Amino acid sequence: MKKAKGGKYSHKVLPVRLTPEAEKELERLCEETQRPKSYFLRKAVEEFLEKEALYRMALERWENRDDRIITAEEMHERLGI
């Protein structure tokens, strides 16, 4: 997630609905770490978006039958490791 100009995050507020169990666990975590809920929710969204982008890229590569699949050994040789 990119920071807004000046190094701060956007002030746009997004409503989030959590299960009672998730809300309780989030509140416990916030108390233990002295961090706000927004910190953990922002981190969770950032991590999800990163993983989703990697998943979509992998899926696209998988579906592209013209893309040659190579072994780990071939990859190591190409990278010189």
Order of alpha helices (4+ residues) and beta strands (2+ residues): alpha-alpha-alpha
